[in-house]
Amino acid sequence: MKVDVLLGLQWGDEGKGKVVDVLTPKYDVITRFQGGPNAGHTLEFNNIKHVLHNIPSGIFHTTKMNIIGNGVVLDPISFKQEVDELEAKGMDLSQNLLISKKAHLILPTHRILDAASEASKGKTKIGSTLKGIGPTYMDKTGRNGLRVGDIINNFEAKYEELKKKHEQLLSMYDFEYNIEDFEKGLKEGIECLKKFKLIDSEHKINEYIKNGQTVLAEGAQGTLLDIDFGSYPFVTSSNTICAGACTGMGVAPNKIGEVFGIFKAYCTRVGSGPFPTELEDATGEELREAGHEFGATTGRPRRCGWLDLVALKYSVMINGVTQLIMTKGDVLSSFETIKVATSYIIDGVETTEFPYELPDKIEVGYTELPGWKADLTGMKSEDEFPEELKNYITYLEKELEVPITIVSVGPDRDQTIVRS
């Protein structure tokens, strides 16, 4: 068997959580392979909205195994809060959630370092979620970090030693903090982690594959936030692309099967950084309101703009996408015409390639397509799609050279149409 990978092709917030939930019945195992609680994967069913930050989005299917992989950074405090919320709904996560011993821990001082660093940048700040993600990955690559496996072997002493190092770093910032405020809930979070089965996930996942069980790897954030290939330096601290699934789970490249790439029918971005198709006008506000574009983790309003095919083609190439999934087509239902970016004009030169560096302001070449002016949210089959939407999908498939196999027409799991 192969591992199928599902990931975002834009700047995150593409609807990965919902689609993982929809696809989970086809799989035996769902595993997160990178990122941390800066991710907010939203799922909606039975008119109830759920937001997951640390836990894989297959968790609501109780017969499926879920794994937090080695590439994830895990905050014990927010993890316990998430577990408590799910258990309050009657779920017993101990039966279908496994955690890699090699996943790194986000500590209170990581969150303080994140806040201090961001505050020191002033106008040049990157728009961090302040969840401690960056400092944790820095400790990981700097070989200072603590991992989940450390909680069962003299954790308190290891924590105090690393805390001292962090406090020395914090002394270089003009930043006031109360360590006790940040440490509230840490002990309880560590004890909560101990209740779960901690595993060598690379062995377990490869065992599943060898035994013919199906595995879906769930990415967080999006391709354009990748530490290597995103809009650097306004990126996250992990590899959000398909290759990150190999290092984040411990599987070989030849074990990767289908690569599902998710994109919105338009674009959004949270935080700072270049955004070529951004609409800073009434149209952008209309998109934001219609799409309820506010961060699931931060609550911040998302920046909105037209679909960017230059960036999307780049993401398809980098990831080796084999199937595309389009979300939020229903949000565009009010528009007479829809624009799609097909080129950038940089220093007077037109290009269709995603560049090394994006200027803050960039001239964009657009193609205009007719809108569908129809409510999609109640549709159950692509046969019901208006002709304009069918043409929009056909146009994108031709440009991207990959089939769009799923179209989401609303937030609920039932509002998902699999195309023939």
C-alpha positions as CSV (number, residue, x, y, z in Angstrom):
1,M,0.0,0.0,0.0
2,K,0.9,3.7,-0.4
3,V,0.5,6.7,1.8
4,D,-1.9,9.3,0.3
5,V,-1.1,12.9,1.1
6,L,-3.6,15.7,1.5
7,L,-2.2,19.3,1.7
8,G,-3.0,22.9,1.0
9,L,-1.8,24.6,-2.1
10,Q,-2.2,28.3,-1.1
11,W,-1.5,30.2,2.1
12,G,-3.4,27.8,4.3
13,D,-7.1,27.9,5.3
14,E,-8.1,25.9,2.2
15,G,-10.5,23.6,4.1
16,K,-8.2,20.7,4.8
17,G,-9.9,19.6,8.0
18,K,-13.3,19.2,6.4
19,V,-11.9,17.2,3.4
20,V,-9.9,14.9,5.7
21,D,-13.1,14.2,7.6
22,V,-14.9,13.4,4.4
23,L,-12.1,11.1,3.1
24,T,-11.4,9.4,6.4
25,P,-14.0,6.5,5.8
26,K,-11.8,5.3,3.0
27,Y,-8.7,5.0,5.2
28,D,-7.6,3.1,8.2
29,V,-5.1,5.6,9.6
30,I,-5.0,9.5,9.6
31,T,-1.7,11.1,10.5
32,R,-0.5,14.7,11.0
33,F,3.0,15.2,9.7
34,Q,4.1,18.8,10.5
35,G,3.0,22.1,12.1
36,G,1.4,22.6,15.4
37,P,-1.4,24.5,17.1
38,N,-0.9,27.3,14.7
39,A,-3.1,25.2,12.4
40,G,-6.9,25.4,12.8
41,H,-8.7,22.7,10.9
42,T,-12.4,23.3,10.9
43,L,-15.0,20.6,10.5
44,E,-18.8,20.9,10.5
45,F,-21.4,18.3,10.7
46,N,-24.9,18.0,12.3
47,N,-24.9,21.8,12.4
48,I,-22.0,21.8,14.9
49,K,-18.6,23.3,14.1
50,H,-15.4,21.8,15.5
51,V,-11.9,23.3,15.3
52,L,-8.9,21.0,15.7
53,H,-5.4,22.4,16.4
54,N,-3.2,19.5,17.4
55,I,-5.3,16.4,16.7
56,P,-5.7,14.9,13.2
57,S,-9.1,15.6,11.5
58,G,-10.0,11.9,11.4
59,I,-10.6,11.8,15.1
60,F,-14.4,11.9,14.8
61,H,-14.4,8.5,13.1
62,T,-13.9,6.3,16.1
63,T,-12.9,3.2,14.2
64,K,-10.0,4.9,12.5
65,M,-6.6,5.3,14.1
66,N,-5.1,8.8,14.3
67,I,-1.4,9.6,14.8
68,I,0.4,12.8,15.7
69,G,3.7,12.3,13.7
70,N,7.3,13.1,14.5
71,G,7.3,16.2,12.4
72,V,4.6,17.9,14.5
73,V,5.4,20.3,17.4
74,L,3.0,19.7,20.2
75,D,1.9,22.1,23.0
76,P,0.9,20.1,26.1
77,I,-1.3,23.0,27.4
78,S,-3.4,23.5,24.3
79,F,-3.4,19.7,23.6
80,K,-5.0,19.1,27.0
81,Q,-7.6,21.8,26.3
82,E,-8.4,20.2,23.0
83,V,-8.7,16.8,24.6
84,D,-11.0,18.1,27.3
85,E,-13.3,19.7,24.8
86,L,-13.6,16.5,22.8
87,E,-14.1,14.3,25.9
88,A,-16.8,16.7,27.1
89,K,-18.6,15.7,23.9
90,G,-18.4,12.1,24.9
91,M,-15.3,11.0,23.0
92,D,-12.7,8.7,24.3
93,L,-9.5,9.7,22.4
94,S,-7.3,7.1,24.2
95,Q,-8.8,4.5,21.9
96,N,-7.8,6.0,18.6
97,L,-5.1,8.6,19.1
98,L,-1.3,7.7,19.1
99,I,1.5,10.2,19.6
100,S,5.0,10.0,18.3
101,K,7.8,10.1,20.9
102,K,9.8,12.1,18.5
103,A,7.4,15.0,18.2
104,H,8.9,18.1,19.7
105,L,7.3,19.9,22.7
106,I,6.3,23.5,22.6
107,L,7.2,24.9,26.0
108,P,5.9,28.1,27.7
109,T,9.2,29.9,27.1
110,H,8.9,29.1,23.4
111,R,5.7,31.1,23.4
112,I,7.4,33.9,25.2
113,L,10.3,33.9,22.8
114,D,7.8,34.0,19.9
115,A,6.0,37.0,21.3
116,A,9.3,38.9,22.2
117,S,10.8,38.3,18.8
118,E,7.6,39.4,17.0
119,A,7.3,42.5,19.1
120,S,10.9,43.5,18.4
121,K,10.3,43.5,14.6
122,G,7.9,46.3,14.7
123,K,6.6,47.0,11.1
124,T,8.6,44.1,9.7
125,K,6.8,41.4,11.8
126,I,5.8,38.3,9.9
127,G,2.4,37.9,11.5
128,S,3.2,35.0,13.8
129,T,0.3,33.2,15.5
130,L,2.5,33.5,18.7
131,K,2.0,29.8,19.5
132,G,5.7,29.2,19.9
133,I,6.1,27.3,16.6
134,G,9.1,29.1,15.3
135,P,11.2,28.9,18.5
136,T,10.3,25.2,18.9
137,Y,11.5,24.3,15.4
138,M,14.7,26.5,16.0
139,D,15.4,24.4,19.1
140,K,14.8,21.2,17.1
141,T,17.3,22.1,14.4
142,G,19.6,23.6,17.1
143,R,19.5,20.2,18.9
144,N,18.2,21.8,22.1
145,G,14.6,20.7,22.0
146,L,12.6,18.4,24.2
147,R,10.5,15.7,22.7
148,V,7.3,13.9,23.8
149,G,9.5,10.9,24.7
150,D,11.3,13.1,27.3
151,I,8.2,13.4,29.5
152,I,8.7,9.8,30.8
153,N,12.3,10.3,31.7
154,N,13.3,13.1,34.2
155,F,11.3,15.7,32.3
156,E,11.3,18.4,35.1
157,A,15.1,18.6,35.2
158,K,15.3,18.8,31.4
159,Y,12.7,21.4,31.3
160,E,14.4,23.6,33.9
161,E,17.7,23.4,32.1
162,L,16.2,24.5,28.8
163,K,14.1,27.2,30.5
164,K,17.3,28.8,31.8
165,K,18.7,28.9,28.2
166,H,15.5,30.5,27.0
167,E,15.6,33.1,29.9
168,Q,19.1,34.1,28.8
169,L,17.8,34.7,25.3
170,L,14.9,36.7,26.6
171,S,17.2,39.0,28.5
172,M,18.3,40.4,25.1
173,Y,14.8,41.6,24.4
174,D,13.0,44.6,25.9
175,F,10.0,42.5,26.7
176,E,8.2,42.1,30.0
177,Y,6.6,38.8,30.9
178,N,5.5,36.7,33.8
179,I,6.7,33.1,33.4
180,E,4.1,31.8,35.8
181,D,1.3,33.0,33.6
182,F,2.7,31.1,30.6
183,E,3.4,28.0,32.7
184,K,-0.2,27.6,33.9
185,G,-1.5,24.2,32.8
186,L,1.9,22.8,31.8
187,K,2.0,20.1,34.5
188,E,-1.6,19.1,33.7
189,G,-0.8,19.0,30.0
190,I,2.2,16.7,30.6
191,E,0.1,14.4,32.7
192,C,-2.6,14.4,29.9
193,L,0.0,13.4,27.3
194,K,1.1,10.5,29.6
195,K,-2.4,9.0,29.3
196,F,-1.9,8.3,25.6
197,K,0.1,5.6,23.9
198,L,3.5,7.1,22.9
199,I,5.0,5.3,20.0
200,D,7.9,5.2,17.6
201,S,5.5,6.3,14.8
202,E,7.9,5.6,11.9
203,H,7.8,1.9,12.8
204,K,4.1,1.9,13.4
205,I,3.2,3.7,10.1
206,N,5.5,1.5,8.0
207,E,3.9,-1.5,9.8
208,Y,0.5,-0.3,8.7
209,I,1.7,0.1,5.2
210,K,3.3,-3.4,5.1
211,N,0.1,-4.9,6.4
212,G,-2.0,-3.4,3.6
213,Q,-3.7,-0.8,5.7
214,T,-4.5,2.6,4.1
215,V,-2.9,5.8,5.4
216,L,-3.8,9.4,4.8
217,A,-1.3,12.1,5.7
218,E,-2.8,15.4,6.7
219,G,-0.8,18.5,6.1
220,A,-1.2,21.8,7.9
221,Q,-0.9,25.4,6.7
222,G,-0.2,25.6,2.9
223,T,2.5,25.2,0.2
224,L,3.1,29.0,-0.1
225,L,4.0,29.0,3.6
226,D,6.6,26.3,3.2
227,I,10.0,27.2,4.8
228,D,11.9,26.5,1.6
229,F,9.4,27.1,-1.2
230,G,7.0,29.6,0.3
231,S,7.0,33.5,0.2
232,Y,10.0,33.7,2.4
233,P,10.5,35.1,5.1
234,F,6.7,35.3,5.6
235,V,6.4,31.6,6.0
236,T,5.9,29.0,8.7
237,S,8.8,27.0,10.2
238,S,8.2,23.6,8.7
239,N,8.0,21.9,5.3
240,T,4.3,22.0,4.4
241,I,4.8,20.3,1.0
242,C,4.5,16.7,0.1
243,A,8.2,16.0,0.8
244,G,7.5,17.0,4.4
245,A,5.2,14.0,4.7
246,C,8.3,11.7,4.3
247,T,10.4,13.3,7.0
248,G,7.4,14.1,9.2
249,M,6.3,10.5,9.3
250,G,9.4,8.5,8.5
251,V,8.2,7.0,5.2
252,A,10.2,6.6,2.0
253,P,9.4,8.7,-1.1
254,N,8.4,5.6,-3.0
255,K,5.7,4.9,-0.5
256,I,3.7,8.1,-1.5
257,G,0.6,7.4,-3.6
258,E,-2.1,10.0,-4.4
259,V,-1.4,13.6,-3.6
260,F,-4.6,15.6,-3.0
261,G,-4.1,19.3,-3.4
262,I,-6.7,21.6,-1.9
263,F,-7.4,25.1,-3.1
264,K,-10.0,27.7,-2.6
265,A,-11.8,29.1,-5.6
266,Y,-10.2,32.4,-4.6
267,C,-7.2,33.2,-2.4
268,T,-6.8,34.3,1.3
269,R,-3.9,35.0,3.5
270,V,-3.5,35.7,7.2
271,G,-0.8,37.9,8.6
272,S,2.0,39.8,6.7
273,G,3.6,39.0,3.4
274,P,3.1,39.5,-0.3
275,F,-0.3,38.7,-1.8
276,P,-0.3,39.5,-5.6
277,T,-4.1,39.3,-6.1
278,E,-5.2,40.9,-2.8
279,L,-8.4,43.0,-3.1
280,E,-8.2,45.9,-0.7
281,D,-11.6,47.2,-1.7
282,A,-15.3,46.5,-1.5
283,T,-14.9,43.3,-3.5
284,G,-12.3,42.0,-1.0
285,E,-14.7,42.8,1.8
286,E,-17.5,41.0,0.0
287,L,-15.4,37.9,-0.3
288,R,-14.4,38.1,3.4
289,E,-18.0,38.4,4.6
290,A,-19.4,35.8,2.2
291,G,-16.6,33.3,3.0
292,H,-16.5,34.0,6.8
293,E,-12.8,34.6,6.4
294,F,-11.6,34.9,9.9
295,G,-8.7,32.7,11.3
296,A,-9.8,29.5,13.1
297,T,-6.7,29.8,15.3
298,T,-6.3,33.6,15.7
299,G,-9.7,35.0,14.8
300,R,-7.9,37.6,12.7
301,P,-9.7,38.7,9.5
302,R,-8.1,37.1,6.4
303,R,-6.9,39.1,3.5
304,C,-8.9,38.1,0.3
305,G,-8.2,38.2,-3.4
306,W,-8.8,36.4,-6.7
307,L,-7.5,33.0,-7.5
308,D,-3.8,33.0,-8.5
309,L,-2.9,30.5,-11.1
310,V,0.8,31.5,-11.2
311,A,1.1,30.4,-7.6
312,L,-1.2,27.5,-7.9
313,K,0.7,26.0,-10.9
314,Y,3.8,26.3,-8.8
315,S,2.2,24.5,-5.9
316,V,1.0,21.7,-8.1
317,M,4.5,21.2,-9.5
318,I,6.3,21.3,-6.2
319,N,3.9,18.7,-4.7
320,G,3.4,16.4,-7.6
321,V,-0.4,16.8,-7.2
322,T,-2.4,14.0,-8.7
323,Q,-5.9,15.2,-7.7
324,L,-7.3,18.6,-7.0
325,I,-10.0,19.6,-4.6
326,M,-11.7,22.9,-4.9
327,T,-13.4,24.5,-1.9
328,K,-15.7,27.5,-1.4
329,G,-17.0,27.8,-4.9
330,D,-20.3,28.7,-3.2
331,V,-18.7,32.0,-1.9
332,L,-18.3,33.3,-5.5
333,S,-22.0,32.9,-6.2
334,S,-22.8,36.6,-6.0
335,F,-20.2,37.8,-8.6
336,E,-21.2,38.6,-12.2
337,T,-17.6,38.0,-13.3
338,I,-14.7,36.3,-11.7
339,K,-11.0,37.1,-12.2
340,V,-8.1,34.6,-12.3
341,A,-4.5,35.7,-12.2
342,T,-2.5,34.2,-15.1
343,S,0.7,36.2,-15.1
344,Y,2.8,38.6,-13.1
345,I,4.5,41.7,-14.5
346,I,7.7,42.4,-12.6
347,D,9.9,45.3,-13.6
348,G,8.0,45.5,-16.8
349,V,8.6,41.8,-17.7
350,E,5.7,39.4,-17.8
351,T,6.2,36.0,-16.3
352,T,4.1,32.9,-15.5
353,E,6.7,31.5,-13.1
354,F,6.5,32.0,-9.3
355,P,9.6,34.2,-8.6
356,Y,12.4,34.0,-6.0
357,E,11.0,37.0,-4.3
358,L,7.6,38.7,-4.6
359,P,7.5,42.5,-4.4
360,D,5.0,44.1,-2.0
361,K,3.1,45.5,-4.9
362,I,3.0,43.7,-8.2
363,E,1.1,44.1,-11.5
364,V,-1.0,41.1,-12.3
365,G,-2.4,39.8,-15.6
366,Y,-5.9,38.5,-15.3
367,T,-8.4,36.4,-17.3
368,E,-12.0,37.2,-16.7
369,L,-14.7,34.4,-16.6
370,P,-18.5,34.7,-16.2
371,G,-19.8,34.0,-12.7
372,W,-22.6,31.5,-12.0
373,K,-25.0,33.6,-9.9
374,A,-26.5,30.6,-8.3
375,D,-26.8,29.2,-4.8
376,L,-24.6,26.0,-4.8
377,T,-25.1,25.1,-1.1
378,G,-28.0,22.7,-1.6
379,M,-26.6,20.9,-4.6
380,K,-25.9,17.2,-4.3
381,S,-24.4,16.4,-7.8
382,E,-22.3,18.1,-10.4
383,D,-25.2,17.6,-12.8
384,E,-26.9,20.4,-10.9
385,F,-23.9,22.8,-11.4
386,P,-24.7,25.9,-13.5
387,E,-22.9,25.9,-16.9
388,E,-20.7,28.8,-15.8
389,L,-19.3,26.8,-12.8
390,K,-18.7,23.8,-15.1
391,N,-16.8,26.0,-17.5
392,Y,-14.8,27.5,-14.6
393,I,-13.8,24.0,-13.4
394,T,-12.9,22.9,-17.0
395,Y,-10.8,26.0,-17.5
396,L,-8.8,25.4,-14.3
397,E,-8.3,21.7,-15.1
398,K,-6.9,22.7,-18.5
399,E,-4.6,25.3,-17.0
400,L,-3.4,23.1,-14.1
401,E,-3.3,19.8,-16.1
402,V,-4.7,17.9,-13.1
403,P,-8.3,16.8,-12.6
404,I,-10.6,18.4,-10.0
405,T,-12.2,15.4,-8.4
406,I,-14.0,17.0,-5.4
407,V,-15.9,20.3,-5.2
408,S,-17.0,21.7,-1.8
409,V,-20.1,23.8,-1.9
410,G,-20.5,24.6,1.8
411,P,-18.9,24.0,5.3
412,D,-20.8,20.8,6.2
413,R,-19.3,17.4,5.4
414,D,-22.5,16.7,3.4
415,Q,-21.8,19.7,1.2
416,T,-19.1,17.8,-0.7
417,I,-19.5,16.7,-4.3
418,V,-17.3,13.9,-5.7
419,R,-17.0,14.3,-9.5
420,S,-17.1,11.4,-11.8
